[in-house]
Amino acid sequence: MADLYEKIRRFQSTSSKVLSIQPSAESTRSAVSPSANLASLASLPGVSFARDLPAKNRERDEERDRFLSTLGGCICETPQGSFWTRRTVFPRRDLPFACSDMDGETVAHLAQDAGLQEFDPSKALFIDVETTGLAGGTGTVAFLVGIGRFVNGDFAVTQYLMRDYDEEPSMLEGVRQELRSAEALVTFNGKSFDIPLLSTRFRMNRVRQATDCLMHFDLLPPARRLWRALCRQCNLMNLELVLLERHRKVDMPGSEIPQIYFDFTRGLRFQRMRPVLEHNVEDIRSLAMLSAKACRLYRDPEHEVTHPLEWFGLGRCHFRDGNDEKALRFLKKSLETHLPEELRCVAMRDAGILLKKAGAFDEAVAIWEAMLVTDGVFRLFPYEELAKYYEHVAREPKKALVLVERAMEHLRISSGNPLDHGWILSRRRDILHKLEVRLKRLRQKADIEK
């Protein structure tokens, strides 16, 4: 501390000496006037830009609002501020779907959620958001929220757009007001992305939550169960193309939308926002159409199936729901078509389980025996089921013994694969152990018969 005090004392004494020096007359005469200094300072690029910034921002905002006015929307003023909104109405006569296509019981079965039994499509909102990124988290903002709903048989889509980041609280308040009038939400992957993101933005802006108390039907999981065999990529646009045969004339790739919005807030290329808004409307319209189609397909497949692979998806859905009669009927229908080999094995496996459960062992055995030779690939399931059948039902332990020995031989041959991971090897050891126990029991039964 003594050294610090000494340094401060020396600095003070030096400063006082410098201040005591009087300027010379020549230096006073050569000094530049204050007005000249201000003029040179104002000519600097950064200072001149800052001086002109308010005017440039006003010019940008005016140009932006002129562009938005050409899209048929309007500016909504609220106590929290303003935002831009637009309403697009699709008349009932032009819709390929209706509110009556959806009902709570079917939606609950599709979603495998008994809490959706009270779902009422007339009080549901179809939501899709456009964001500044796909990563989620507090840094991602939903700059555009589209909400579709049935209004007197028509389908109306209302869009809420924040023209700049300072409009987020007012835009979210407008969204919250509409959410308050609903009882349910319909989204596509909304449980994982859209609704958690909106909830985060509500909290960040201290806007009261409006999504927590609403029923939520996420179409993505049912769409995968119904149509994955038909549409390998179960995204909204691919489902729309394959199932609805809708080709969008103009569309914007989702990966480009964040940059378009960044440019929009900076006053660059306003026209590129037009296809983003149309993309959002079409996504919501497709969401409603696919939801209605999924309900019609589940409820009345005889009139709604347009592709043989849909029988497979329906059979799997009913199999998981425990509707054994319908599941078996639809799986049999799918087996009558040209299913890919992988899907055919799944359908045969499920059909075999259902036939066994119903006591139709003749049909089940025929399916299991067909699976033994399917495309030359070893599958343990038919060996196990046939061994159980011959041991416990047909009372022919020798046949069961042969099947278990063949299954163990296949497993031993494949156990030397150097690419197998530890958990695969462990599972194979467990299976072999169970087969060895069954083999020992069957040998004892076969010896008794002798």
C-alpha positions in Angstrom: 0.0 0.0 0.0 2.9 2.4 0.7 4.1 1.9 -2.9 0.6 2.7 -4.2 0.4 5.9 -2.1 3.9 7.0 -3.3 2.8 6.5 -7.0 -0.3 8.5 -6.5 1.6 11.3 -4.8 4.2 11.5 -7.7 1.4 11.5 -10.2 -0.4 14.4 -8.5 2.8 16.5 -8.3 3.5 15.9 -12.0 0.0 16.9 -13.0 0.1 20.1 -11.0 3.4 21.1 -12.8 1.8 20.5 -16.2 -1.3 22.5 -15.4 0.9 25.4 -14.1 2.5 25.9 -17.6 0.8 28.9 -19.3 0.1 28.6 -23.0 2.1 30.9 -25.2 0.6 33.7 -27.2 1.5 31.9 -30.5 -0.2 28.7 -29.5 -3.3 30.7 -28.5 -3.4 32.3 -31.9 -3.1 29.0 -33.7 -5.9 27.3 -31.7 -8.9 26.2 -33.8 -12.2 27.7 -33.0 -14.9 25.5 -31.3 -17.3 25.8 -34.2 -14.6 24.5 -36.6 -14.0 21.5 -34.3 -17.7 20.7 -34.2 -17.9 20.9 -38.0 -15.0 18.5 -38.5 -16.5 16.2 -35.9 -19.9 16.1 -37.6 -18.3 15.1 -40.9 -17.1 11.8 -39.5 -18.9 8.8 -41.1 -20.1 7.3 -37.8 -21.4 10.5 -36.4 -23.2 11.5 -39.6 -24.8 8.1 -39.8 -26.0 8.4 -36.2 -27.4 11.8 -36.9 -29.4 10.6 -39.9 -30.5 7.3 -38.2 -33.9 8.4 -36.9 -34.9 9.7 -40.4 -33.7 6.5 -42.1 -35.6 4.4 -39.6 -38.7 6.3 -40.3 -38.2 5.9 -44.0 -37.7 2.2 -43.6 -40.8 1.8 -41.4 -42.9 3.7 -43.9 -41.7 1.5 -46.8 -42.3 -1.6 -44.8 -45.9 -0.6 -43.8 -46.6 0.3 -47.5 -45.5 -3.2 -48.5 -47.6 -4.9 -45.8 -50.7 -2.8 -46.7 -50.6 -4.5 -50.2 -51.1 -7.9 -48.5 -54.5 -7.0 -47.1 -53.6 -6.9 -43.4 -53.7 -4.1 -40.9 -51.9 -2.7 -37.9 -53.4 -3.6 -34.6 -52.8 -1.2 -31.7 -52.8 -2.5 -28.1 -51.7 -1.0 -24.7 -48.5 -3.0 -25.0 -47.8 -1.6 -28.5 -48.6 -2.5 -32.1 -48.2 -5.4 -34.4 -49.4 -6.5 -37.9 -52.2 -9.0 -38.4 -54.0 -10.5 -41.4 -57.1 -12.8 -41.7 -57.5 -15.2 -44.6 -60.9 -17.0 -45.0 -61.5 -20.2 -47.0 -65.2 -20.5 -47.7 -66.9 -23.8 -46.8 -67.8 -24.5 -50.5 -64.1 -24.5 -51.4 -62.9 -26.8 -48.5 -62.1 -30.5 -49.1 -62.7 -31.0 -45.4 -65.2 -30.0 -42.7 -65.4 -29.5 -39.0 -67.6 -32.7 -38.7 -64.7 -34.8 -40.1 -63.1 -34.7 -36.7 -64.5 -36.0 -33.4 -63.1 -36.5 -29.9 -63.3 -40.3 -29.8 -61.3 -40.7 -33.1 -58.8 -38.0 -32.1 -58.2 -39.7 -28.7 -57.6 -43.1 -30.5 -55.2 -41.5 -33.0 -53.2 -39.7 -30.3 -53.5 -42.6 -27.9 -54.6 -40.1 -25.3 -57.8 -40.6 -23.4 -57.7 -37.0 -22.3 -58.7 -35.9 -25.9 -62.1 -37.6 -25.6 -63.7 -34.2 -25.1 -62.0 -32.7 -28.2 -64.3 -30.4 -30.1 -63.0 -29.2 -33.5 -65.2 -26.2 -33.5 -63.4 -24.9 -30.4 -59.9 -26.0 -31.5 -57.1 -23.8 -32.9 -54.7 -25.1 -35.6 -51.4 -23.4 -34.9 -48.1 -23.1 -36.8 -45.3 -20.7 -36.1 -42.4 -19.3 -38.1 -39.2 -18.7 -36.0 -35.8 -17.1 -36.2 -34.2 -20.6 -35.9 -34.8 -24.2 -35.2 -32.6 -24.6 -32.2 -35.3 -23.5 -29.7 -34.3 -22.0 -26.3 -34.5 -18.4 -25.2 -32.6 -17.1 -28.2 -35.2 -18.3 -30.7 -38.2 -16.0 -31.4 -41.5 -16.8 -33.0 -41.9 -13.8 -35.2 -45.0 -15.1 -37.0 -47.9 -17.0 -35.4 -50.6 -18.4 -37.6 -53.9 -19.6 -36.1 -56.6 -21.4 -38.0 -60.1 -22.2 -36.8 -63.6 -23.1 -38.0 -66.0 -20.1 -38.2 -69.6 -20.9 -39.3 -68.3 -23.7 -41.5 -65.6 -21.6 -43.1 -61.9 -22.0 -42.2 -60.2 -18.8 -41.2 -56.5 -18.2 -40.7 -55.3 -15.2 -38.6 -51.7 -14.3 -38.7 -49.8 -12.3 -36.1 -46.6 -10.7 -37.2 -44.1 -8.7 -35.2 -42.6 -6.2 -37.6 -39.6 -5.7 -35.3 -38.4 -7.2 -32.0 -39.9 -4.5 -29.9 -43.4 -5.6 -31.0 -43.1 -9.1 -29.5 -45.0 -8.3 -26.2 -48.0 -6.8 -28.1 -48.0 -9.6 -30.7 -48.0 -12.3 -28.0 -50.8 -10.5 -26.1 -52.9 -10.7 -29.3 -52.1 -14.4 -29.6 -53.0 -14.9 -26.0 -56.4 -13.3 -26.5 -57.3 -15.7 -29.2 -56.0 -18.7 -27.3 -58.3 -17.8 -24.4 -61.3 -18.4 -26.7 -60.2 -22.0 -27.4 -60.4 -25.4 -25.7 -57.9 -27.4 -27.7 -54.8 -27.0 -30.0 -53.9 -28.9 -33.1 -50.3 -28.8 -34.3 -47.7 -30.7 -36.3 -44.8 -31.5 -34.0 -46.1 -28.8 -31.7 -45.6 -30.7 -28.5 -41.9 -30.8 -29.1 -41.4 -27.4 -30.8 -44.2 -24.8 -31.4 -46.0 -24.8 -28.1 -42.9 -25.0 -25.8 -41.4 -22.2 -27.8 -44.5 -20.0 -27.4 -44.6 -20.8 -23.7 -41.0 -19.7 -23.4 -41.7 -16.4 -25.2 -44.7 -15.8 -23.0 -42.6 -16.2 -19.9 -39.7 -14.1 -21.3 -42.1 -11.2 -22.0 -44.1 -11.6 -18.8 -47.3 -12.4 -20.7 -49.7 -14.6 -18.9 -49.7 -18.2 -20.1 -52.6 -19.4 -22.3 -51.5 -22.8 -23.5 -51.1 -24.9 -20.4 -54.8 -25.5 -19.8 -55.7 -26.5 -23.4 -56.0 -30.0 -24.8 -53.3 -30.7 -27.4 -53.6 -32.9 -30.5 -50.2 -33.3 -32.1 -50.7 -34.8 -35.6 -47.1 -35.9 -36.2 -47.1 -39.2 -34.1 -50.4 -40.4 -35.6 -49.3 -39.5 -39.1 -46.1 -41.6 -38.6 -48.1 -44.5 -37.4 -50.6 -44.3 -40.3 -48.4 -43.3 -43.2 -44.8 -44.0 -42.5 -45.0 -47.1 -44.8 -46.3 -44.9 -47.6 -44.3 -41.7 -46.9 -40.8 -42.4 -45.7 -40.4 -38.7 -44.8 -43.4 -37.7 -42.6 -43.0 -34.0 -42.8 -46.0 -31.8 -43.6 -45.1 -30.9 -47.2 -44.4 -34.5 -48.2 -47.6 -35.8 -46.6 -49.5 -33.0 -48.4 -47.9 -34.0 -51.7 -48.4 -37.8 -51.4 -51.7 -37.9 -49.6 -53.5 -34.8 -50.7 -51.8 -34.5 -54.1 -51.4 -30.7 -53.5 -48.6 -29.0 -55.4 -47.8 -25.5 -54.0 -47.2 -23.1 -56.9 -44.9 -20.9 -54.8 -43.3 -21.9 -51.5 -40.4 -21.0 -49.4 -38.0 -23.6 -47.9 -38.1 -23.5 -44.1 -34.3 -23.1 -43.9 -34.4 -19.7 -45.6 -37.2 -18.2 -43.5 -35.0 -16.9 -40.6 -32.7 -15.0 -42.9 -35.7 -13.5 -44.7 -37.0 -12.2 -41.5 -33.6 -10.8 -40.4 -33.5 -8.9 -43.8 -37.1 -7.7 -43.3 -36.3 -6.1 -39.9 -33.3 -4.3 -41.5 -35.4 -2.9 -44.4 -34.0 -5.3 -47.1 -36.0 -7.1 -49.7 -39.4 -6.7 -48.2 -41.0 -8.7 -51.0 -39.5 -11.9 -49.8 -41.8 -11.9 -46.8 -44.8 -12.4 -49.0 -44.1 -16.2 -49.7 -43.2 -16.7 -46.0 -46.7 -15.5 -45.0 -48.3 -17.7 -47.8 -46.2 -20.6 -46.6 -47.6 -20.2 -43.1 -51.2 -20.1 -44.3 -50.7 -23.2 -46.5 -49.1 -25.1 -43.6 -52.1 -24.4 -41.4 -54.6 -25.3 -44.1 -52.7 -28.6 -44.8 -52.6 -29.3 -41.0 -56.4 -29.1 -40.9 -56.8 -31.2 -44.1 -54.5 -33.9 -42.9 -56.2 -34.0 -39.4 -59.5 -34.4 -41.1 -58.2 -37.1 -43.4 -56.6 -39.1 -40.5 -59.9 -39.1 -38.6 -61.9 -40.2 -41.7 -59.3 -42.9 -42.5 -59.4 -44.3 -38.9 -63.2 -44.1 -38.6 -64.2 -45.3 -42.1 -61.2 -47.0 -43.9 -63.3 -48.9 -46.5 -64.1 -45.6 -48.2 -60.9 -43.6 -47.3 -58.0 -45.9 -48.2 -56.4 -44.7 -51.4 -53.2 -46.8 -51.2 -52.6 -50.4 -50.1 -49.9 -49.4 -47.7 -52.5 -47.6 -45.6 -54.0 -50.9 -44.6 -50.7 -51.7 -42.9 -50.7 -48.4 -41.0 -54.3 -48.9 -39.9 -53.6 -52.5 -38.8 -50.6 -51.3 -36.7 -52.6 -48.5 -35.1 -55.5 -50.8 -34.1 -53.0 -53.4 -32.9 -51.5 -50.9 -30.5 -54.9 -49.7 -29.4 -55.9 -53.3 -28.6 -58.7 -53.5 -31.3 -57.7 -57.0 -32.2 -60.6 -57.7 -34.6 -59.9 -54.6 -36.8 -56.2 -55.0 -36.5 -56.2 -58.5 -37.8 -58.6 -57.6 -40.6 -56.5 -54.7 -41.8 -53.2 -56.6 -41.4 -54.6 -59.4 -43.6 -55.6 -56.9 -46.2 -52.1 -55.5 -46.2 -50.6 -59.0 -46.6 -52.7 -59.4 -49.8 -50.8 -56.4 -51.3 -47.2 -56.1 -52.4 -45.7 -55.0 -49.1 -41.9 -54.4 -48.9 -40.3 -57.4 -47.3 -39.5 -55.6 -44.0 -43.1 -54.4 -43.6 -44.4 -57.8 -44.6 -42.5 -59.5 -41.7 -43.9 -57.0 -39.2 -47.5 -57.5 -40.5 -47.0 -61.3 -40.4 -45.6 -61.1 -36.8 -48.5 -59.0 -35.6 -51.1 -61.1 -37.4 -49.6 -64.3 -35.9 -49.8 -62.8 -32.4 -53.5 -61.9 -32.9 -54.3 -65.3 -34.4 -52.6 -67.1 -31.5 -54.6 -64.9 -29.1 -57.8 -65.8 -30.9 -57.0 -69.5 -30.8 -56.7 -69.8 -34.6 -53.6 -71.9 -34.5 -53.8 -73.3 -38.0 -53.6 -69.9 -39.6 -50.9 -68.8 -37.1 -48.7 -71.8 -37.8 -49.0 -71.2 -41.5 -47.8 -67.6 -41.0 -44.9 -68.6 -38.7 -43.7 -71.3 -41.1 -43.8 -68.7 -44.0 -41.7 -66.4 -41.9 -39.0 -69.1 -41.4 -38.0 -68.8 -45.1 -38.7 -65.1 -45.7 -35.9 -63.5 -47.8 -33.3 -65.8 -46.3 -32.9 -63.7 -43.1 -32.9 -65.4 -39.7 -35.7 -64.2 -37.4 -36.0 -65.7 -33.9 -39.7 -64.9 -33.5 -41.2 -67.7 -35.7 -38.9 -70.3 -34.3 -39.9 -69.5 -30.8 -43.6 -69.4 -31.6 -43.6 -72.7 -33.5 -41.6 -74.3 -30.7 -44.1 -73.2 -28.1 -47.0 -74.4 -30.3 -45.5 -77.9 -30.9 -44.5 -78.2 -27.2 -47.6 -77.0 -25.5 -50.5 -77.2 -28.0 -49.7 -80.0 -30.5 -47.8 -82.0 -27.9 -45.0 -82.9 -30.4 -41.8 -82.1 -28.5 -39.6 -83.7 -31.2 -40.7 -81.1 -33.7 -40.2 -78.3 -31.1 -36.7 -79.7 -30.4 -35.7 -79.5 -34.0 -36.8 -75.9 -34.3 -34.9 -74.9 -31.1 -31.7 -76.6 -32.4 -32.0 -74.8 -35.7 -32.5 -71.4 -34.0 -29.5 -72.0 -31.8 -27.4 -72.9 -34.8 -28.3 -69.7 -36.5 -27.5 -67.6 -33.5 -24.1 -69.3 -33.0 -23.2 -68.8 -36.7 -24.0 -65.0 -36.4 -22.3 -64.6 -33.0 -18.8 -64.1 -34.5 -19.7 -60.8 -36.2 -16.9 -58.4 -35.2 -19.1 -55.4 -35.8 -21.6 -56.4 -33.0 -21.7 -54.0 -30.1 -21.6 -55.1 -26.5 -25.3 -54.9 -25.9 -26.0 -57.0 -29.0 -23.7 -59.7 -27.7 -25.2 -59.5 -24.3 -28.7 -59.9 -25.7 -27.6 -62.8 -27.8 -26.2 -64.5 -24.8 -29.5 -64.1 -22.9 -31.4 -65.5 -25.8 -29.1 -68.5 -26.1 -29.4 -69.2 -22.4 -33.2 -69.2 -22.6 -33.1 -71.5 -25.7 -30.7 -73.8 -23.8 -33.2 -74.1 -21.0 -36.0 -74.9 -23.4 -33.8 -77.3 -25.3 -33.0 -79.2 -22.1 -36.7 -79.5 -21.2 -37.6 -80.6 -24.7 -34.9 -83.3 -24.7 -36.3 -84.7 -21.5 -39.8 -84.7 -22.9 -38.5 -86.4 -26.1 -36.7 -89.1 -24.1 -39.9 -89.8 -22.1 -41.8 -90.3 -25.4 -39.2 -92.9 -26.4 
